[in-house]
Amino acid sequence: MALLAEYRVAAFPDRRFVEVYDADAYLTDSEAMEVATRDVVGSNGYHLYLCSLQPDIDVQVVIRVWDTAQEPPKDVEGFVPITLESETGILVVRQFTFGPAGETTLPRPGVYEGHVSWTGREATATYYAETLRHVSGWNVEQIGQAWAQNPVPEEYVLDLWWVAEPTPVDDEDEEEEL
C-alpha cells in the first residue's frame, strides 16, 4: 500500500464546480455535472466534476495515486467510488472561468479506479452564508480576506490506483470527428 504520487492545488469553485479531466478530454459534460449537483461528484469516465455548496471560497483538490486499491477513509463527510481514464497520463484541475488551476502527471496513462472523498464542504458553506450576512459595505479586499480566513477548509481527495491500459482510440472514430 505505497503512495506513488500526491498532488495538491487550490481551485476556485466557479459556478460551484471544479473539474478534473484527462488533458485530451476537455469538452464539458452537462449530464455528469447534473449528477455532481445531486451527488457531490459526477463523472463520465474522462471528466470528474466536484460540486461545492458555495461559489467563492477556494477548495483544496488532492490527487493521490496508490500502488493498490484503498479503502475509503472513515473520517470524511462522504465519498463516491469512481473510474477515471487518462489516455495522456496528465490530469488537469480546472476552474470554469479562470481555466486550469494546475495539472499533474500520473505514474502512467490508463484507467484508474478509486474514490473521491470530501471534508469541510458543509462547514465552508455555513461560513460562506454567515459571512455574506455581514458584508454590507465591505470592499472586494475585505471580502477576499474573509474567504481566506475560512476556519474549516473544503477539501476533495481523489484516491486512485491503476487498473488497466487506456482504451485504444479507434482510427475510424477519429476520422469521423475531423
The 8 nearest C-alpha neighbors of each residue, nearest first, counted from 0:
[[1, 67, 66, 2, 65, 69, 68, 3],
 [2, 0, 66, 65, 3, 67, 64, 4],
 [1, 3, 65, 4, 64, 66, 0, 63],
 [4, 2, 65, 64, 1, 66, 5, 106],
 [5, 3, 64, 63, 2, 6, 65, 106],
 [4, 6, 63, 62, 64, 7, 61, 3],
 [5, 7, 62, 61, 63, 103, 4, 8],
 [8, 6, 61, 60, 62, 5, 59, 9],
 [7, 9, 60, 59, 10, 101, 61, 6],
 [8, 10, 59, 58, 57, 60, 11, 100],
 [11, 9, 57, 58, 100, 12, 59, 8],
 [10, 12, 57, 13, 94, 58, 56, 55],
 [13, 11, 15, 16, 17, 54, 14, 10],
 [12, 14, 15, 54, 16, 11, 95, 94],
 [13, 15, 54, 16, 12, 95, 53, 55],
 [14, 16, 54, 12, 51, 13, 50, 53],
 [17, 15, 12, 50, 13, 14, 49, 51],
 [16, 18, 49, 12, 94, 48, 93, 50],
 [17, 19, 48, 93, 47, 92, 49, 16],
 [20, 18, 92, 47, 91, 46, 93, 48],
 [21, 19, 46, 91, 90, 45, 47, 24],
 [20, 22, 90, 85, 24, 23, 89, 91],
 [21, 23, 89, 24, 90, 91, 20, 87],
 [24, 22, 21, 25, 87, 86, 20, 85],
 [25, 23, 21, 22, 26, 20, 45, 46],
 [24, 26, 23, 27, 22, 20, 21, 46],
 [27, 25, 24, 28, 46, 23, 20, 29],
 [26, 28, 29, 25, 46, 32, 24, 31],
 [29, 27, 31, 30, 32, 26, 46, 43],
 [30, 28, 32, 31, 33, 27, 34, 26],
 [31, 29, 33, 32, 28, 34, 43, 41],
 [30, 32, 41, 34, 42, 33, 29, 28],
 [33, 31, 29, 35, 30, 34, 41, 48],
 [32, 34, 36, 30, 35, 31, 29, 37],
 [33, 35, 41, 31, 37, 32, 36, 38],
 [36, 34, 41, 40, 39, 38, 32, 37],
 [37, 35, 33, 34, 39, 50, 38, 32],
 [36, 38, 34, 35, 39, 33, 40, 41],
 [37, 39, 35, 40, 34, 36, 41, 50],
 [40, 38, 35, 50, 36, 49, 37, 41],
 [41, 39, 35, 49, 38, 48, 50, 79],
 [42, 40, 35, 31, 34, 48, 47, 32],
 [43, 41, 47, 31, 46, 44, 48, 40],
 [42, 44, 45, 46, 31, 47, 41, 28],
 [43, 45, 83, 42, 82, 84, 46, 47],
 [46, 44, 84, 83, 43, 20, 21, 24],
 [47, 45, 20, 42, 43, 44, 19, 48],
 [46, 48, 42, 19, 18, 41, 20, 49],
 [49, 47, 18, 41, 40, 17, 35, 32],
 [48, 50, 40, 17, 16, 39, 35, 18],
 [51, 49, 16, 39, 15, 35, 36, 40],
 [50, 52, 15, 53, 16, 49, 12, 120],
 [51, 53, 124, 15, 50, 120, 54, 121],
 [52, 54, 51, 15, 124, 55, 127, 56],
 [55, 53, 15, 12, 13, 14, 56, 52],
 [56, 54, 53, 12, 57, 11, 13, 146],
 [57, 55, 146, 58, 54, 11, 53, 12],
 [58, 56, 11, 10, 9, 12, 55, 59],
 [59, 57, 153, 10, 9, 154, 11, 56],
 [58, 60, 9, 154, 8, 153, 155, 10],
 [61, 59, 155, 8, 7, 154, 156, 9],
 [60, 62, 7, 156, 6, 157, 155, 63],
 [63, 61, 157, 6, 5, 156, 158, 7],
 [64, 62, 5, 158, 4, 157, 159, 61],
 [63, 65, 159, 4, 3, 160, 158, 2],
 [64, 66, 2, 160, 3, 67, 1, 159],
 [65, 67, 1, 160, 0, 3, 2, 64],
 [68, 66, 65, 0, 160, 69, 1, 161],
 [67, 69, 160, 70, 65, 66, 113, 159],
 [70, 68, 71, 67, 158, 113, 65, 0],
 [69, 71, 72, 68, 73, 114, 113, 158],
 [70, 72, 69, 73, 114, 78, 116, 158],
 [73, 71, 74, 70, 75, 116, 78, 69],
 [72, 74, 75, 71, 70, 76, 77, 78],
 [73, 75, 72, 76, 118, 77, 71, 117],
 [76, 74, 118, 77, 73, 117, 72, 116],
 [77, 75, 118, 117, 74, 78, 116, 119],
 [76, 78, 75, 116, 117, 79, 118, 115],
 [77, 79, 116, 115, 114, 117, 80, 71],
 [78, 80, 114, 115, 81, 116, 40, 77],
 [81, 79, 114, 113, 115, 78, 82, 112],
 [82, 80, 114, 113, 112, 79, 83, 115],
 [81, 83, 112, 111, 44, 113, 84, 110],
 [82, 84, 44, 111, 45, 110, 112, 81],
 [85, 83, 110, 45, 109, 44, 111, 86],
 [84, 86, 21, 88, 109, 87, 108, 110],
 [85, 87, 108, 165, 88, 109, 84, 21],
 [88, 86, 89, 85, 108, 22, 21, 23],
 [87, 89, 108, 105, 85, 107, 104, 86],
 [90, 88, 104, 87, 22, 103, 21, 105],
 [91, 89, 21, 20, 103, 102, 22, 104],
 [90, 92, 102, 20, 19, 22, 101, 93],
 [91, 93, 19, 101, 100, 99, 18, 102],
 [94, 92, 99, 18, 98, 100, 17, 91],
 [93, 95, 98, 97, 17, 99, 11, 96],
 [94, 96, 98, 13, 97, 93, 17, 16],
 [97, 95, 98, 94, 13, 14, 93, 11],
 [96, 98, 94, 95, 99, 100, 93, 11],
 [99, 97, 94, 93, 95, 96, 100, 92],
 [98, 100, 93, 101, 92, 94, 91, 97],
 [99, 101, 93, 92, 10, 94, 98, 8],
 [102, 100, 99, 92, 91, 8, 103, 93],
 [103, 101, 91, 90, 92, 89, 104, 100],
 [102, 104, 90, 89, 105, 6, 91, 101],
 [103, 105, 89, 88, 90, 106, 102, 107],
 [104, 106, 88, 107, 89, 103, 108, 90],
 [105, 107, 104, 108, 88, 4, 3, 64],
 [108, 106, 105, 88, 109, 104, 161, 87],
 [109, 107, 88, 86, 85, 87, 165, 105],
 [110, 108, 165, 164, 85, 163, 84, 86],
 [109, 111, 84, 163, 165, 162, 83, 161],
 [112, 110, 161, 83, 160, 162, 82, 159],
 [113, 111, 82, 159, 160, 81, 83, 161],
 [112, 114, 159, 81, 158, 80, 160, 82],
 [113, 115, 80, 81, 79, 158, 157, 116],
 [114, 116, 157, 78, 79, 156, 158, 80],
 [117, 115, 78, 156, 77, 155, 114, 75],
 [116, 118, 155, 154, 76, 77, 75, 156],
 [117, 119, 76, 75, 154, 120, 153, 155],
 [118, 120, 153, 122, 152, 151, 121, 123],
 [119, 121, 153, 123, 118, 122, 124, 51],
 [120, 122, 124, 123, 119, 125, 52, 118],
 [123, 121, 125, 119, 124, 120, 126, 151],
 [122, 124, 126, 125, 120, 121, 119, 127],
 [125, 123, 127, 121, 122, 126, 52, 53],
 [124, 126, 122, 128, 123, 127, 129, 121],
 [127, 125, 123, 129, 124, 128, 130, 122],
 [126, 128, 124, 130, 125, 129, 123, 131],
 [127, 129, 125, 131, 130, 126, 124, 132],
 [130, 128, 126, 132, 131, 127, 125, 133],
 [129, 131, 127, 132, 133, 128, 126, 134],
 [130, 132, 128, 134, 133, 129, 127, 135],
 [133, 131, 130, 129, 134, 128, 135, 127],
 [132, 134, 131, 130, 135, 129, 137, 136],
 [135, 133, 137, 131, 132, 136, 130, 142],
 [134, 136, 137, 133, 132, 131, 138, 130],
 [135, 137, 134, 138, 133, 141, 139, 142],
 [138, 136, 134, 135, 141, 142, 139, 140],
 [139, 137, 141, 140, 142, 136, 134, 143],
 [138, 140, 142, 141, 143, 137, 144, 134],
 [141, 139, 143, 142, 138, 144, 137, 145],
 [142, 140, 144, 138, 143, 139, 137, 145],
 [141, 143, 145, 139, 144, 140, 146, 138],
 [144, 142, 140, 146, 145, 141, 139, 147],
 [145, 143, 147, 141, 142, 146, 140, 148],
 [144, 146, 142, 148, 143, 147, 141, 149],
 [145, 147, 143, 148, 144, 56, 149, 142],
 [146, 148, 144, 145, 149, 143, 56, 57],
 [149, 147, 145, 146, 150, 144, 143, 151],
 [148, 150, 146, 147, 151, 152, 126, 123],
 [151, 149, 148, 152, 123, 126, 122, 147],
 [152, 150, 119, 149, 122, 123, 153, 126],
 [153, 151, 119, 149, 154, 150, 123, 58],
 [152, 154, 119, 120, 58, 118, 123, 59],
 [155, 153, 59, 118, 117, 58, 60, 152],
 [154, 156, 117, 60, 116, 61, 59, 115],
 [155, 157, 61, 116, 115, 62, 60, 117],
 [156, 158, 115, 62, 114, 63, 61, 159],
 [157, 159, 63, 113, 114, 64, 156, 62],
 [160, 158, 113, 64, 112, 111, 63, 65],
 [159, 161, 65, 111, 64, 112, 67, 68],
 [160, 162, 111, 110, 163, 112, 109, 159],
 [161, 163, 111, 110, 160, 112, 164, 109],
 [164, 162, 110, 109, 161, 165, 111, 166],
 [163, 165, 109, 110, 166, 108, 162, 161],
 [166, 164, 109, 86, 110, 167, 163, 108],
 [165, 167, 168, 164, 86, 109, 110, 84],
 [168, 166, 165, 169, 164, 86, 170, 109],
 [167, 169, 170, 166, 173, 172, 165, 171],
 [168, 170, 172, 171, 167, 173, 174, 166],
 [171, 169, 173, 172, 168, 174, 175, 167],
 [172, 170, 174, 173, 169, 175, 168, 176],
 [171, 173, 175, 169, 170, 174, 176, 168],
 [172, 174, 170, 176, 171, 175, 169, 177],
 [175, 173, 171, 177, 176, 172, 170, 169],
 [176, 174, 172, 173, 177, 171, 170, 169],
 [177, 175, 173, 174, 172, 171, 170, 169],
 [176, 174, 175, 173, 172, 171, 170, 169]]
